[in-house]
């Protein structure tokens, strides 16, 4: 396997550089930003480094002629010529009989030949022929033993490969990847594993397969026209309000976008005041909405803005009344503005509960996923579990309370490394 590093101004450029040199079948193993060094490093453009792998094509076995067989055939031909020649000269064998002797050469008695010297030559050649015949008979037995040795080695190698795949499976289970998905991934990898392939080939295949299962992360997309309304939904206590503040700060400060903040969480006064505080710091409009009509009014008032971020009340997935109220708020902008819905979940929540929450909100609208509190857990299996269960894209992850720092776009490569036992 070939493993090399390539750089570029962006991840796409680095990957293209790799493909130009190694071809289209490369596997991306790692992506990271390189820190510029030197006194004026802050003036230098960012450099992205990707580590890629390429499985080398096996060298085809060359078919060589069997030297023993060729030598034996030559000896047989030569000995036949001598046998026939001597027998004709001695007048003991007619041509037809001599021809028959070509097929099955027989060692004659020495006194049948008038020329002793000729007989000695013939005996030497016959001895050589006998040796070659013995070698030829011995060769299949040696080949059989060699094949048996290779078979034992192959069985040992298969056993080692099985152990390695079981190790990968156990590592995923320890990281709380659901057994169904762990078995599915291992089964898919075993189908494409090449015979006699090294362990790093199986590991690279598993790594790449899991990255593909996560898919490309999709963040908030700007509206094609007008303002984009973004609803953040999810259970109480998962960090929706803080997450909204982090995203608002990114848009307002980093991207220079016009942002307005709304909250429909009228159950918790502290949550509304917290979002108001963030709005004051960012110097963006803030409004509490109590009814669907107020959302429609906000669309009119902030129609020249880029984004309206809406905080919603957390509620039990079993509360039918609250679910219906939430659904009305989410669909209040239908036909009036483009919208997106993000389901905010804690990475510390049990998978069984995550399934129930995901099902409850799926009844209201399609959504993308945001996972919070990654700093409060050592296992990230739930990210893969819920991605595969819902089919929804994971957009952002958060790992602390600091605004706006503790948030980033979801990184499949980093997450898969953790799931396979690596470190960040």
N, C-alpha and C positions, 0 to 999 in steps of 0.2 A: 504493500500500500504506500502511495506517495502522499506525504503530508507537508504542505507549504503554507507560507503566510504571504498575503498580498495587501497592499494599502491603496487608499484612494480618498478623495475628498468626502465621498459618501459611501455608505454600505453598498449601494448599487454599483458604483464605479469600481470598488474593490473587487466585488464578485465578478464583474465583467472582465477585469484584468486577469482574474484567475481562470475564467472560461476561455479567454483568448490563448492562454498558455497550455492549459490542461484539458480543455474540451468541455462539452456540455454536461458530462456525467459526474461532475464534482459534487461532493457533499460538504455543506457549510458546517464546520465544527464549532466555531466560536466567532463572535463579533465584539470588538471593543474599541473605545476611543483612546488614541495615544496622546499622552500629555506632551505638549511642546516644551522644549528645554531652552535655556539661555536667557539672556537679559531682556530680549525683546520677544519673548515667546508669546506674549499676549497679542502681538501683531500678526502672528503666523496663522494661517487657516487651520481648521480642525482636520486631523488625519484619522481615518477609520481603518482599522486593521482587521482582516478576516483570515481565519485559519480554515483551510479546506483540505479535504482528503479525496484521493482518487484510487480506486482499486485497479491494480495493474492487470492487464489481460494475461492469462496463462500462456506460457510458451508451448506450442503444440509439439507433441512427441514426434520425433523423426523416425521413419521406418528404415532400418538398416538391414542389409542382407545378412543372412546367417553365415558367418565365415566357416563354421564347421560343416554345414550342409554343402556349401560350395566346394570346399576342399574334398569332401567325401565323394561328390559327384565327379570331380576331376580325377580322383584316384580310381573310382570305379571304371570310368571311361578308359583310363590308361591301362588298367589291369586287364580289361577286356581285350584291348588291342594286343597286349602281350600274349594273353591266353590263346586267342585265335591265331595269331601269327605263328606261335610255337607249335600249336596242334596241326596247322596246315603243313608246316615244314616237315613235321614228323610223319605226315600221311595217316594219322590216326583218326582224324575227324573230317567228315565231309563238310562242305560249305554250309549246308542246312543245319548240321549239328553244331558247327561253330557258332552260327547265329544264335542258336538256342543257348549256348554257353555264355553269350553276352548278357543274357538276362540273369542267369544265376552262375557266377564264376565259381569254379571248383578248384581246390588246391590239388594238383596232380602229384603223383609220386615222382621223386627226383630222377629215377632211372628211365622215365618216359621221355626225357629230353636228351638229345644228343650233345647239347652244348652245356657243360656244367656252369660255365660263367653266366650264360643266359639264364639258367635256372636260379642262380643266386640273386640275380637282379629281380627276377620274378618273385622270389620268396620275400625279398626286402619290401617289394611293393605290396605283396599280399599281407605282410606283417603290418605295413602302414595302413592298409585298408581295414584290417582287423581292429587296429587301435581306433581308427575313426568310427567304425561301427560301434565299438564299445562306448566311445565318447557320446555318440549319438543316442545310444540306448540309455546312457546315464543322465543325459541332459534333461529329459522330461521329469526325472525324479528330482533333480536339483531345482528345476523350475517350480515344481510342485511345492517343495519345501520353502522356496523363496516366497511364493504366493501366500503360503500359510503364515509366514512371518509378517508379510505386508498386511494380511487380513487381521492378525492380532493387533498390529500397530494401529490399523484403521479403527478397530473396535475400541481400542484405548482412546484414540483421538475423539471418536464419536462420544464416548463416555465423558471425556473432559469437556467437550462442547456442550453436552447436555447439562453438566454441572455448572458451566458458566451461565447458560441461559436461565437455569434455576436460580442462580445467584442474582441475576438481574431482576427476575420476577420477585424474589424475596425482598430486594431493596425497594422495589416499587410498593410492595405491600406494607413495608415498614414506614414508608412515607404516606401511607393511607390512601394510596390509589386503590379504588374498588377492585375486588378480585376478578370481577367480570371483565373489566377493561385491561387489567394486567395480563390475564390469560389470553385475551384477544390479541394484544400486542405481541406477546411471545409466540403465539401460533402463527401470526403473520410473518414474523421474522424467520422462524424456522422453515417456512415455505420457500423463502428466497435465499437462505444461507447456501453458500457453495460448498461442495465437498472439500475437505482438507483446508477450508478457509481458516485463517488465524482469528484469534479472539477479537482483535481490534476491528475486524470486518463486521462481526456480529454486533459489537458495541456501536460502531458507526451507523449500522443499519437501524438499530433500535433508537439511537439518538435522533436520527433524521426522521424516522417514522413518527415519533412522538411530537416532534416539532410540527410536522405536517398535520397531525391530529389537532393541535392547538390552532392552526391556521394563522392567517395574518391578522394582527391586532388592528381594530378600527376605532379611532377616536371620534370626537364630535366633528361632524362635517358641516361646513358653512352652507347656508341656504343658497340655492341658485338665484333666488330673488327675494328681497325683503329680509325680515328678521327670522332667525331660527329659535324656536322655543324648545328648551331642553328640560324634561321632567326627571327628577331624581326620586326614586321610590325605593322602599325597603323597610325592614323591621326597625323597631326602635332600638337605639343604642349601637348601631353599626358604624356611625360616623358620617351620616349623609351631609349634615350642615358643614362640618369641617372640610369634607371633600369638595363641596360646592365652592367654598371660599378659596381653596387651592386652585381649582380650575378657573374661577373668576379672575384670580390674580394672574394666572398664566396669560389669559386673554387680554386683560387690561394693561398689564405692565410689559409683558414680553412681546405680545403681538399687536399692541396698540389698537385693540378692538373696543367698540362701545358695548358695554355690558350693563344690564339691569338685573336686580335680584328681587324675586318674589318668594313669599312663603305662604303656603296653605296650611301650615301646621299651627292651627289655633288651639290645639290641646296643650301644648307645652310652651308657656310664656318664655322660659329660659332659652329655648331653641330659637324663637323669633328674635329675642334680644341679642343673642349671639350672632345671628346673621346680620342684624342691623349694625352691630359693632364692626364687623368685617366690611360692610358696605361703606361705613363712614371712613374707615382706614383707606379703602381703595378709591374713595370719592366717586361712588357709583350710586344710582337711584335704588331705593329699597321700598318695598310695599308689601303689606299684609293683605291677602285676598281671602274673603269669607264666603264668596259665592262664585258660581260659574260666570255670571255676568261681569264680575270684576276682572276676571282673566281676559275677557273679550275687550274690556275697556283698556287694560294694560297694553294689549296689542295695538290699539289705536294710538295711545300715548307714546309708545316706544317703537313705532313703526320704522323710524330711521336708525334704530340700533342694529348691531350685528347679532347679539344673543340676548335672550331672556332666560335666565336660569331659575327654575322653580323648585323650591324645597317642599316636600310633602310630609304629611304626618305618618309616622310609623304606626302600624297596627298589626293585630294578630291576623294570620292568614285564615283563621276560622271565623272572623267577624264579618258576616255577610253585609251588614249595613255599611260598615266602613269601606269595604271593598267596592260597593256600588257607588258610594260618594267619590272615592278615588277615581274610579273609571270615568265618571262624569267630568271631573276636572281634566283628566288626560285627553278626553275626546272633545273638549270644549273648543279647541283651536282647529279642529278638522275643517278643511275647506277655507280656513282663514290664514293659516301660516304653516310652514314646514315645521315638523316636530321630530324629536328623538326622545326615547325613554331609556333610562339607565337604571338597572336593578343593582342597588348597592348592598353587598353582603360581606359579612366578616369571615375571614379565612379560618377563624377559630370555631365556627359553628359546625356541629355534627352533620355529616353528609345526609343522614336520614331527614333531618330538619330542613336542610337546604333544598332537598327535593320537594318537600311540601310547600315551602315558600315560593320556589320557582314555579311550581304548578299553579299556585294561587294567582301570582302576578301575570302568568301567561294568559289567563282568562281575560285580563284587562287590555293588554297590548303586547306587541312584539318589543323586545328590549335587547340591549347590550349589557354586558356585565362589568361591574367594578368590584374588586376585592380589596377590603381594608384590613388593617391590623396584621399585616404580614410579619411585623416585628414581635408579635405576641405568640407565634407558633413556630415550631421547628419542622413541621410537615406541611407540604403544599399539595398533597394528593387531591384535595377537594377542588382545586382549580381545574385539574384535568377531568375529574369526575363530572363536575357540573357543566363544563364545556361540552363533553361528549353526551351528557344527558339532555341538555337543552338545545345544543347546536348553536347557541348564541355566542357572538364574539366577545372575548375579554378585551376591554379597552384600556383600563387604567388599574394600577395597584397603588395602595398607600401603605406606609410603614412607620407612622408616627403622627404626632399632633402639630408639628411645626408647619406653619403656613408661610410661604407657599412651597416649602422645600420637599416635604416628605410625600411626594407623589411622582409617579413616572408612567410613561406608556408601558403597557404590558410587554415583557421581553420573553418570548417562548424559549430562546436558547438558554437564558439564565435559569429559567424555571425547570427545564428538562434536566439540566446539570444537577440541580438540587434533587430532583426525583430519582436520579440514577446514582445518588450517593456522593456527588461532587460538592464543591464549595464555591461560593460566589467569588 
